[in-house]
């Protein structure tokens, strides 16, 4: 069974309340429950964390070294400027997938760039909460192909 660390960054604890027209009506708890169901069918074990603090996210990424097989992360606004999170992902060398609820490429200019994308297996954006399921499936396929 592969273990996946699921990280959500700043303001994602506000899902369901926060700009529902952009981010949908599901809460983070709802999304995590849906992911747990999918994980069962893919034989993945998930660990969920959310933080509004960059250093906390980095600590969890470091802890994943030697304990997890992959990372699924919605880094929130850190996507666009956190070289520290990028370096943390590179440091642990685990396959990681970046998920965004919204299509960051058709929003404000500052959201078009992800400083993390280059250290990811890939990026999923624009499919709402379903993107988390897609991300899990993508990581699962990555594990299968790496066997
Ligand atoms: C987001 C997109 C980011 O630009 C934004 O700062 C978020 C959420 C998304 O899921 O669409 O907090 O990562």
Backbone and ligand atoms as CSV (ligand in chain L), in Angstrom:
chain,resi,resn,atom,element,x,y,z
A,1,UNK,N,N,0.847,-1.203,0.000
A,1,UNK,CA,C,0.000,0.000,0.000
A,1,UNK,C,C,0.883,1.254,0.000
A,2,UNK,N,N,0.670,2.133,-0.967
A,2,UNK,CA,C,1.453,3.373,-1.016
A,2,UNK,C,C,0.822,4.445,-0.124
A,3,UNK,N,N,1.720,5.199,0.512
A,3,UNK,CA,C,1.255,6.250,1.430
A,3,UNK,C,C,1.411,7.626,0.783
A,4,UNK,N,N,0.349,8.402,0.869
A,4,UNK,CA,C,0.355,9.732,0.249
A,4,UNK,C,C,0.038,10.801,1.289
A,5,UNK,N,N,0.899,11.804,1.329
A,5,UNK,CA,C,0.672,12.975,2.172
A,5,UNK,C,C,-0.141,13.990,1.368
A,6,UNK,N,N,-1.300,14.372,1.884
A,6,UNK,CA,C,-2.171,15.331,1.204
A,6,UNK,C,C,-2.102,16.656,1.953
A,7,UNK,N,N,-1.507,17.646,1.317
A,7,UNK,CA,C,-1.308,18.950,1.967
A,7,UNK,C,C,-2.154,20.028,1.317
A,8,UNK,N,N,-2.774,20.836,2.152
A,8,UNK,CA,C,-3.479,22.018,1.674
A,8,UNK,C,C,-2.912,23.247,2.374
A,9,UNK,N,N,-2.654,24.273,1.579
A,9,UNK,CA,C,-2.014,25.482,2.093
A,9,UNK,C,C,-3.016,26.532,2.544
A,10,UNK,N,N,-2.571,27.783,2.582
A,10,UNK,CA,C,-3.336,28.865,3.195
A,10,UNK,C,C,-4.700,29.096,2.567
A,11,UNK,N,N,-5.651,29.373,3.447
A,11,UNK,CA,C,-7.039,29.737,3.113
A,11,UNK,C,C,-7.883,28.563,2.630
A,12,UNK,N,N,-7.277,27.399,2.471
A,12,UNK,CA,C,-8.065,26.254,1.993
A,12,UNK,C,C,-8.908,25.653,3.117
A,13,UNK,N,N,-8.627,26.026,4.356
A,13,UNK,CA,C,-9.530,25.675,5.469
A,13,UNK,C,C,-10.862,26.417,5.348
A,14,UNK,N,N,-10.901,27.444,4.500
A,14,UNK,CA,C,-12.126,28.246,4.325
A,14,UNK,C,C,-12.988,27.753,3.152
A,15,UNK,N,N,-12.596,26.635,2.538
A,15,UNK,CA,C,-13.385,26.121,1.404
A,15,UNK,C,C,-14.825,25.886,1.838
A,16,UNK,N,N,-15.747,26.211,0.927
A,16,UNK,CA,C,-17.177,26.116,1.243
A,16,UNK,C,C,-17.737,27.483,1.587
A,17,UNK,N,N,-16.892,28.308,2.222
A,17,UNK,CA,C,-17.282,29.674,2.603
A,17,UNK,C,C,-16.623,30.662,1.643
A,18,UNK,N,N,-15.359,30.353,1.324
A,18,UNK,CA,C,-14.513,31.256,0.541
A,18,UNK,C,C,-14.912,31.270,-0.947
A,19,UNK,N,N,-15.268,32.433,-1.470
A,19,UNK,CA,C,-15.532,32.617,-2.909
A,19,UNK,C,C,-16.082,31.356,-3.581
A,20,UNK,N,N,-17.295,30.927,-3.217
A,20,UNK,CA,C,-17.808,29.664,-3.769
A,20,UNK,C,C,-17.897,29.643,-5.297
A,21,UNK,N,N,-18.057,30.816,-5.914
A,21,UNK,CA,C,-18.138,30.841,-7.383
A,21,UNK,C,C,-16.811,30.417,-8.000
A,22,UNK,N,N,-15.710,30.629,-7.263
A,22,UNK,CA,C,-14.372,30.257,-7.775
A,22,UNK,C,C,-13.980,28.868,-7.287
A,23,UNK,N,N,-14.245,28.601,-5.994
A,23,UNK,CA,C,-13.681,27.388,-5.374
A,23,UNK,C,C,-14.710,26.306,-5.056
A,24,UNK,N,N,-15.996,26.573,-5.341
A,24,UNK,CA,C,-17.026,25.565,-5.113
A,24,UNK,C,C,-17.571,25.601,-3.696
A,25,UNK,N,N,-18.515,24.704,-3.440
A,25,UNK,CA,C,-19.235,24.720,-2.159
A,25,UNK,C,C,-18.794,23.626,-1.208
A,26,UNK,N,N,-17.913,22.759,-1.658
A,26,UNK,CA,C,-17.465,21.678,-0.768
A,26,UNK,C,C,-16.459,22.203,0.250
A,27,UNK,N,N,-16.590,21.731,1.469
A,27,UNK,CA,C,-15.602,22.074,2.496
A,27,UNK,C,C,-14.379,21.177,2.309
A,28,UNK,N,N,-13.290,21.540,2.965
A,28,UNK,CA,C,-12.089,20.696,2.878
A,28,UNK,C,C,-12.381,19.313,3.476
A,29,UNK,N,N,-13.189,19.283,4.524
A,29,UNK,CA,C,-13.574,17.990,5.142
A,29,UNK,C,C,-14.310,17.119,4.128
A,30,UNK,N,N,-15.241,17.750,3.354
A,30,UNK,CA,C,-15.988,17.007,2.313
A,30,UNK,C,C,-15.015,16.440,1.273
A,31,UNK,N,N,-14.061,17.264,0.873
A,31,UNK,CA,C,-13.089,16.842,-0.159
A,31,UNK,C,C,-12.243,15.692,0.384
A,32,UNK,N,N,-11.822,15.821,1.635
A,32,UNK,CA,C,-10.992,14.760,2.227
A,32,UNK,C,C,-11.776,13.452,2.352
A,33,UNK,N,N,-13.072,13.564,2.660
A,33,UNK,CA,C,-13.904,12.344,2.766
A,33,UNK,C,C,-14.009,11.669,1.400
A,34,UNK,N,N,-14.213,12.465,0.356
A,34,UNK,CA,C,-14.308,11.903,-1.001
A,34,UNK,C,C,-12.988,11.243,-1.395
A,35,UNK,N,N,-11.873,11.875,-1.015
A,35,UNK,CA,C,-10.551,11.309,-1.347
A,35,UNK,C,C,-10.313,9.994,-0.620
A,36,UNK,N,N,-10.784,9.917,0.618
A,36,UNK,CA,C,-10.604,8.684,1.399
A,36,UNK,C,C,-11.308,7.517,0.705
A,37,UNK,N,N,-12.498,7.804,0.139
A,37,UNK,CA,C,-13.230,6.746,-0.592
A,37,UNK,C,C,-12.456,6.277,-1.806
A,38,UNK,N,N,-11.944,7.226,-2.581
A,38,UNK,CA,C,-11.173,6.889,-3.797
A,38,UNK,C,C,-9.904,6.130,-3.409
A,39,UNK,N,N,-9.266,6.584,-2.335
A,39,UNK,CA,C,-8.007,5.960,-1.896
A,39,UNK,C,C,-8.212,4.480,-1.602
A,40,UNK,N,N,-9.386,4.146,-1.055
A,40,UNK,CA,C,-9.686,2.741,-0.758
A,40,UNK,C,C,-9.654,1.894,-2.015
A,41,UNK,N,N,-10.176,2.440,-3.106
A,41,UNK,CA,C,-10.234,1.680,-4.358
A,41,UNK,C,C,-8.860,1.593,-5.020
A,42,UNK,N,N,-7.961,2.507,-4.668
A,42,UNK,CA,C,-6.626,2.539,-5.293
A,42,UNK,C,C,-5.554,1.937,-4.379
A,43,UNK,N,N,-5.988,1.471,-3.220
A,43,UNK,CA,C,-5.064,0.901,-2.249
A,43,UNK,C,C,-3.999,1.915,-1.799
A,44,UNK,N,N,-4.455,3.144,-1.581
A,44,UNK,CA,C,-3.562,4.203,-1.091
A,44,UNK,C,C,-3.958,4.561,0.342
A,45,UNK,N,N,-2.956,4.871,1.151
A,45,UNK,CA,C,-3.223,5.340,2.516
A,45,UNK,C,C,-2.918,6.836,2.586
A,46,UNK,N,N,-3.896,7.622,3.000
A,46,UNK,CA,C,-3.745,9.085,2.968
A,46,UNK,C,C,-3.551,9.669,4.363
A,47,UNK,N,N,-2.682,10.685,4.427
A,47,UNK,CA,C,-2.530,11.498,5.646
A,47,UNK,C,C,-2.827,12.943,5.253
A,48,UNK,N,N,-3.797,13.564,5.934
A,48,UNK,CA,C,-4.227,14.923,5.567
A,48,UNK,C,C,-3.695,15.970,6.536
A,49,UNK,N,N,-3.207,17.077,5.960
A,49,UNK,CA,C,-2.858,18.238,6.776
A,49,UNK,C,C,-3.201,19.518,6.022
A,50,UNK,N,N,-3.610,20.522,6.776
A,50,UNK,CA,C,-3.794,21.866,6.193
A,50,UNK,C,C,-3.126,22.869,7.113
A,51,UNK,N,N,-2.435,23.847,6.536
A,51,UNK,CA,C,-1.879,24.925,7.351
A,51,UNK,C,C,-1.863,26.230,6.575
A,52,UNK,N,N,-1.981,27.312,7.335
A,52,UNK,CA,C,-1.864,28.649,6.752
A,52,UNK,C,C,-0.428,29.158,6.836
A,53,UNK,N,N,0.485,28.298,7.310
A,53,UNK,CA,C,1.860,28.723,7.580
A,53,UNK,C,C,2.863,27.959,6.723
A,54,UNK,N,N,3.692,28.705,6.045
A,54,UNK,CA,C,4.662,28.121,5.115
A,54,UNK,C,C,5.590,27.135,5.820
A,55,UNK,N,N,6.132,27.547,6.977
A,55,UNK,CA,C,7.090,26.693,7.692
A,55,UNK,C,C,6.473,25.370,8.130
A,56,UNK,N,N,5.198,25.405,8.524
A,56,UNK,CA,C,4.524,24.164,8.927
A,56,UNK,C,C,4.404,23.210,7.741
A,57,UNK,N,N,4.058,23.764,6.581
A,57,UNK,CA,C,3.950,22.922,5.380
A,57,UNK,C,C,5.304,22.300,5.055
A,58,UNK,N,N,6.366,23.108,5.196
A,58,UNK,CA,C,7.729,22.620,4.924
A,58,UNK,C,C,8.099,21.509,5.906
A,59,UNK,N,N,7.752,21.691,7.180
A,59,UNK,CA,C,8.048,20.643,8.178
A,59,UNK,C,C,7.348,19.331,7.811
A,60,UNK,N,N,6.087,19.419,7.387
A,60,UNK,CA,C,5.360,18.191,7.015
A,60,UNK,C,C,5.999,17.540,5.778
A,61,UNK,N,N,6.441,18.365,4.834
A,61,UNK,CA,C,7.105,17.801,3.638
A,61,UNK,C,C,8.375,17.066,4.069
A,62,UNK,N,N,9.151,17.674,4.953
A,62,UNK,CA,C,10.377,17.018,5.439
A,62,UNK,C,C,10.062,15.694,6.147
A,63,UNK,N,N,9.013,15.706,6.973
A,63,UNK,CA,C,8.631,14.487,7.709
A,63,UNK,C,C,8.199,13.368,6.769
A,64,UNK,N,N,7.783,13.752,5.553
A,64,UNK,CA,C,7.351,12.733,4.580
A,64,UNK,C,C,8.527,11.894,4.085
A,65,UNK,N,N,9.737,12.436,4.239
A,65,UNK,CA,C,10.920,11.696,3.793
A,65,UNK,C,C,11.065,10.407,4.608
A,66,UNK,N,N,11.031,9.293,3.920
A,66,UNK,CA,C,11.179,8.006,4.593
A,66,UNK,C,C,9.893,7.459,5.202
A,67,UNK,N,N,8.834,8.264,5.219
A,67,UNK,CA,C,7.569,7.778,5.797
A,67,UNK,C,C,6.441,7.732,4.766
A,68,UNK,N,N,6.582,8.509,3.682
A,68,UNK,CA,C,5.528,8.581,2.656
A,68,UNK,C,C,6.116,8.209,1.295
A,69,UNK,N,N,5.215,7.859,0.366
A,69,UNK,CA,C,5.663,7.509,-0.989
A,69,UNK,C,C,5.406,8.624,-1.993
A,70,UNK,N,N,4.547,9.565,-1.625
A,70,UNK,CA,C,4.238,10.653,-2.554
A,70,UNK,C,C,3.490,11.758,-1.844
A,71,UNK,N,N,3.390,12.888,-2.538
A,71,UNK,CA,C,2.734,14.078,-1.963
A,71,UNK,C,C,1.742,14.644,-2.972
A,72,UNK,N,N,0.551,14.950,-2.476
A,72,UNK,CA,C,-0.431,15.685,-3.265
A,72,UNK,C,C,-0.601,17.023,-2.562
A,73,UNK,N,N,-0.417,18.106,-3.261
A,73,UNK,CA,C,-0.441,19.405,-2.578
A,73,UNK,C,C,-1.211,20.457,-3.361
A,74,UNK,N,N,-2.119,21.138,-2.646
A,74,UNK,CA,C,-2.657,22.396,-3.138
A,74,UNK,C,C,-1.986,23.466,-2.283
A,75,UNK,N,N,-0.979,24.132,-2.834
A,75,UNK,CA,C,-0.189,25.075,-2.024
A,75,UNK,C,C,-0.849,26.438,-1.863
A,76,UNK,N,N,-2.083,26.614,-2.392
A,76,UNK,CA,C,-2.745,27.925,-2.311
A,76,UNK,C,C,-1.844,28.979,-2.934
A,77,UNK,N,N,-1.864,30.176,-2.365
A,77,UNK,CA,C,-1.093,31.280,-2.951
A,77,UNK,C,C,0.422,31.047,-2.886
A,78,UNK,N,N,0.884,30.135,-2.013
A,78,UNK,CA,C,2.332,29.837,-1.985
A,78,UNK,C,C,2.821,29.311,-3.332
A,79,UNK,N,N,1.893,28.741,-4.102
A,79,UNK,CA,C,2.200,28.271,-5.457
A,79,UNK,C,C,3.015,29.300,-6.237
A,80,UNK,N,N,2.631,30.557,-6.041
A,80,UNK,CA,C,3.128,31.599,-6.934
A,80,UNK,C,C,4.443,32.227,-6.484
A,81,UNK,N,N,4.864,31.939,-5.230
A,81,UNK,CA,C,6.100,32.616,-4.794
A,81,UNK,C,C,6.941,31.863,-3.780
A,82,UNK,N,N,6.526,30.653,-3.378
A,82,UNK,CA,C,7.316,30.014,-2.314
A,82,UNK,C,C,8.451,29.147,-2.855
A,83,UNK,N,N,9.632,29.769,-2.973
A,83,UNK,CA,C,10.826,28.992,-3.352
A,83,UNK,C,C,11.177,28.018,-2.238
A,84,UNK,N,N,10.776,28.344,-0.998
A,84,UNK,CA,C,11.088,27.468,0.131
A,84,UNK,C,C,10.307,26.148,0.043
A,85,UNK,N,N,9.046,26.224,-0.369
A,85,UNK,CA,C,8.270,24.977,-0.537
A,85,UNK,C,C,8.810,24.202,-1.732
A,86,UNK,N,N,9.180,24.894,-2.769
A,86,UNK,CA,C,9.788,24.230,-3.928
A,86,UNK,C,C,11.043,23.470,-3.500
A,87,UNK,N,N,11.908,24.129,-2.732
A,87,UNK,CA,C,13.146,23.487,-2.280
A,87,UNK,C,C,12.854,22.308,-1.356
A,88,UNK,N,N,11.801,22.417,-0.552
A,88,UNK,CA,C,11.432,21.312,0.349
A,88,UNK,C,C,11.030,20.083,-0.463
A,89,UNK,N,N,10.233,20.300,-1.507
A,89,UNK,CA,C,9.815,19.175,-2.375
A,89,UNK,C,C,11.050,18.547,-3.019
A,90,UNK,N,N,11.947,19.376,-3.514
A,90,UNK,CA,C,13.190,18.847,-4.123
A,90,UNK,C,C,14.028,18.108,-3.091
A,91,UNK,N,N,14.047,18.610,-1.862
A,91,UNK,CA,C,14.883,18.022,-0.806
A,91,UNK,C,C,14.494,16.586,-0.497
A,92,UNK,N,N,13.188,16.311,-0.453
A,92,UNK,CA,C,12.751,14.961,-0.058
A,92,UNK,C,C,12.725,14.007,-1.237
A,93,UNK,N,N,12.714,14.553,-2.454
A,93,UNK,CA,C,12.795,13.704,-3.640
A,93,UNK,C,C,11.600,12.786,-3.866
A,94,UNK,N,N,10.461,13.112,-3.261
A,94,UNK,CA,C,9.265,12.277,-3.452
A,94,UNK,C,C,8.462,12.775,-4.649
A,95,UNK,N,N,7.796,11.842,-5.368
A,95,UNK,CA,C,6.927,12.302,-6.449
A,95,UNK,C,C,5.781,13.140,-5.878
A,96,UNK,N,N,5.550,14.297,-6.482
A,96,UNK,CA,C,4.519,15.202,-5.974
A,96,UNK,C,C,3.637,15.692,-7.114
A,97,UNK,N,N,2.372,15.885,-6.798
A,97,UNK,CA,C,1.405,16.403,-7.769
A,97,UNK,C,C,0.779,17.663,-7.190
A,98,UNK,N,N,0.679,18.690,-8.035
A,98,UNK,CA,C,0.120,19.989,-7.634
A,98,UNK,C,C,-1.325,20.075,-8.114
A,99,UNK,N,N,-2.212,20.419,-7.194
A,99,UNK,CA,C,-3.640,20.520,-7.534
A,99,UNK,C,C,-4.145,21.925,-7.247
A,100,UNK,N,N,-4.928,22.449,-8.172
A,100,UNK,CA,C,-5.651,23.704,-7.942
A,100,UNK,C,C,-7.108,23.508,-8.308
A,101,UNK,N,N,-7.982,24.005,-7.470
A,101,UNK,CA,C,-9.413,23.928,-7.767
A,101,UNK,C,C,-9.742,24.753,-9.009
A,102,UNK,N,N,-9.204,25.963,-9.052
A,102,UNK,CA,C,-9.491,26.875,-10.159
A,102,UNK,C,C,-8.446,26.715,-11.258
A,103,UNK,N,N,-8.803,27.190,-12.453
A,103,UNK,CA,C,-7.822,27.206,-13.542
A,103,UNK,C,C,-6.975,28.473,-13.383
A,104,UNK,N,N,-5.826,28.301,-12.730
A,104,UNK,CA,C,-4.986,29.459,-12.391
A,104,UNK,C,C,-4.523,30.210,-13.649
A,105,UNK,N,N,-4.530,29.525,-14.783
A,105,UNK,CA,C,-4.014,30.139,-16.010
A,105,UNK,C,C,-4.994,31.113,-16.654
A,106,UNK,N,N,-6.248,31.056,-16.238
A,106,UNK,CA,C,-7.194,32.029,-16.814
A,106,UNK,C,C,-7.646,33.059,-15.778
A,107,UNK,N,N,-6.885,33.169,-14.693
A,107,UNK,CA,C,-7.223,34.151,-13.660
A,107,UNK,C,C,-6.218,35.320,-13.707
A,108,UNK,N,N,-6.044,36.001,-12.578
A,108,UNK,CA,C,-5.137,37.153,-12.563
A,108,UNK,C,C,-3.731,36.715,-12.991
A,109,UNK,N,N,-3.020,37.647,-13.570
A,109,UNK,CA,C,-1.670,37.376,-14.090
A,109,UNK,C,C,-0.761,36.721,-13.033
A,110,UNK,N,N,-0.835,37.216,-11.774
A,110,UNK,CA,C,0.103,36.689,-10.763
A,110,UNK,C,C,-0.136,35.221,-10.468
A,111,UNK,N,N,-1.324,34.697,-10.850
A,111,UNK,CA,C,-1.600,33.271,-10.602
A,111,UNK,C,C,-1.127,32.376,-11.741
A,112,UNK,N,N,-0.718,32.965,-12.849
A,112,UNK,CA,C,-0.366,32.151,-14.017
A,112,UNK,C,C,0.896,31.342,-13.786
A,113,UNK,N,N,1.765,31.882,-12.936
A,113,UNK,CA,C,3.054,31.232,-12.740
A,113,UNK,C,C,3.033,30.394,-11.473
A,114,UNK,N,N,3.470,29.142,-11.599
A,114,UNK,CA,C,3.718,28.313,-10.414
A,114,UNK,C,C,5.220,28.128,-10.310
A,115,UNK,N,N,5.781,28.534,-9.169
A,115,UNK,CA,C,7.227,28.327,-8.969
A,115,UNK,C,C,7.488,26.887,-8.530
A,116,UNK,N,N,6.414,26.132,-8.314
A,116,UNK,CA,C,6.545,24.743,-7.857
A,116,UNK,C,C,6.442,23.738,-8.997
A,117,UNK,N,N,5.776,24.113,-10.067
A,117,UNK,CA,C,5.419,23.154,-11.118
A,117,UNK,C,C,6.616,22.357,-11.637
A,118,UNK,N,N,7.780,23.006,-11.697
A,118,UNK,CA,C,8.961,22.346,-12.281
A,118,UNK,C,C,9.503,21.211,-11.419
A,119,UNK,N,N,9.110,21.143,-10.146
A,119,UNK,CA,C,9.589,20.044,-9.301
A,119,UNK,C,C,8.469,19.012,-9.048
A,120,UNK,N,N,7.374,19.163,-9.782
A,120,UNK,CA,C,6.227,18.248,-9.643
A,120,UNK,C,C,6.248,17.204,-10.756
A,121,UNK,N,N,5.584,16.076,-10.505
A,121,UNK,CA,C,5.313,15.145,-11.598
A,121,UNK,C,C,4.410,15.859,-12.594
A,122,UNK,N,N,3.417,16.564,-12.080
A,122,UNK,CA,C,2.514,17.323,-12.944
A,122,UNK,C,C,1.575,18.183,-12.141
A,123,UNK,N,N,0.762,18.931,-12.875
A,123,UNK,CA,C,-0.155,19.893,-12.259
A,123,UNK,C,C,-1.569,19.678,-12.796
A,124,UNK,N,N,-2.554,19.780,-11.905
A,124,UNK,CA,C,-3.961,19.675,-12.297
A,124,UNK,C,C,-4.650,20.945,-11.837
A,125,UNK,N,N,-5.345,21.611,-12.751
A,125,UNK,CA,C,-5.995,22.876,-12.393
A,125,UNK,C,C,-7.282,23.047,-13.168
A,126,UNK,N,N,-8.319,23.525,-12.479
A,126,UNK,CA,C,-9.526,23.938,-13.168
A,126,UNK,C,C,-10.695,22.982,-13.066
A,127,UNK,N,N,-10.524,21.870,-12.379
A,127,UNK,CA,C,-11.595,20.871,-12.297
A,127,UNK,C,C,-12.296,20.856,-10.941
A,128,UNK,N,N,-12.103,21.900,-10.163
A,128,UNK,CA,C,-12.745,21.969,-8.854
A,128,UNK,C,C,-12.267,20.848,-7.953
A,129,UNK,N,N,-13.162,20.416,-7.054
A,129,UNK,CA,C,-12.792,19.387,-6.078
A,129,UNK,C,C,-12.399,18.075,-6.749
A,130,UNK,N,N,-12.943,17.830,-7.949
A,130,UNK,CA,C,-12.610,16.609,-8.701
A,130,UNK,C,C,-11.106,16.542,-8.993
A,131,UNK,N,N,-10.447,17.706,-9.012
A,131,UNK,CA,C,-9.008,17.742,-9.256
A,131,UNK,C,C,-8.211,16.938,-8.225
A,132,UNK,N,N,-8.731,16.893,-7.000
A,132,UNK,CA,C,-8.025,16.116,-5.964
A,132,UNK,C,C,-8.087,14.618,-6.295
A,133,UNK,N,N,-9.257,14.181,-6.794
A,133,UNK,CA,C,-9.374,12.771,-7.219
A,133,UNK,C,C,-8.448,12.509,-8.398
A,134,UNK,N,N,-8.445,13.432,-9.364
A,134,UNK,CA,C,-7.555,13.270,-10.526
A,134,UNK,C,C,-6.102,13.188,-10.072
A,135,UNK,N,N,-5.742,14.033,-9.114
A,135,UNK,CA,C,-4.369,14.039,-8.604
A,135,UNK,C,C,-3.997,12.720,-7.955
A,136,UNK,N,N,-4.941,12.165,-7.194
A,136,UNK,CA,C,-4.678,10.870,-6.552
A,136,UNK,C,C,-4.488,9.784,-7.597
A,137,UNK,N,N,-5.352,9.811,-8.609
A,137,UNK,CA,C,-5.260,8.806,-9.676
A,137,UNK,C,C,-3.941,8.952,-10.434
A,138,UNK,N,N,-3.519,10.181,-10.634
A,138,UNK,CA,C,-2.251,10.438,-11.337
A,138,UNK,C,C,-1.073,9.909,-10.515
A,139,UNK,N,N,-1.107,10.140,-9.211
A,139,UNK,CA,C,-0.019,9.632,-8.351
A,139,UNK,C,C,-0.012,8.109,-8.336
A,140,UNK,N,N,-1.216,7.525,-8.250
A,140,UNK,CA,C,-1.336,6.069,-8.257
A,140,UNK,C,C,-0.718,5.498,-9.529
A,141,UNK,N,N,-1.049,6.102,-10.668
A,141,UNK,CA,C,-0.499,5.638,-11.949
A,141,UNK,C,C,1.028,5.782,-11.958
A,142,UNK,N,N,1.501,6.859,-11.380
A,142,UNK,CA,C,2.946,7.070,-11.279
A,142,UNK,C,C,3.594,5.939,-10.476
A,143,UNK,N,N,2.975,5.547,-9.379
A,143,UNK,CA,C,3.515,4.440,-8.560
A,143,UNK,C,C,3.517,3.140,-9.376
A,144,UNK,N,N,2.422,2.891,-10.105
A,144,UNK,CA,C,2.311,1.652,-10.905
A,144,UNK,C,C,3.445,1.622,-11.934
A,145,UNK,N,N,3.663,2.743,-12.601
A,145,UNK,CA,C,4.684,2.781,-13.656
A,145,UNK,C,C,6.093,2.710,-13.103
A,146,UNK,N,N,6.255,3.099,-11.853
A,146,UNK,CA,C,7.596,3.096,-11.237
A,146,UNK,C,C,7.972,1.713,-10.708
A,147,UNK,N,N,6.978,0.787,-10.650
A,147,UNK,CA,C,7.226,-0.540,-10.064
A,147,UNK,C,C,8.187,-1.368,-10.895
L,1,LIG,C1,C,-5.671,27.816,-5.574
L,1,LIG,C2,C,-5.267,28.936,-6.555
L,1,LIG,C3,C,-4.351,29.947,-5.887
L,1,LIG,O1,O,-4.025,30.982,-6.804
L,1,LIG,C4,C,-5.047,30.574,-4.688
L,1,LIG,O2,O,-4.171,31.455,-4.036
L,1,LIG,C5,C,-5.588,29.553,-3.751
L,1,LIG,C6,C,-6.263,28.377,-4.302
L,1,LIG,C7,C,-6.716,26.874,-6.196
L,1,LIG,O3,O,-6.936,25.806,-5.612
L,1,LIG,O4,O,-7.340,27.200,-7.213
L,1,LIG,O5,O,-5.551,29.729,-2.536
L,1,LIG,O6,O,-4.514,27.045,-5.274
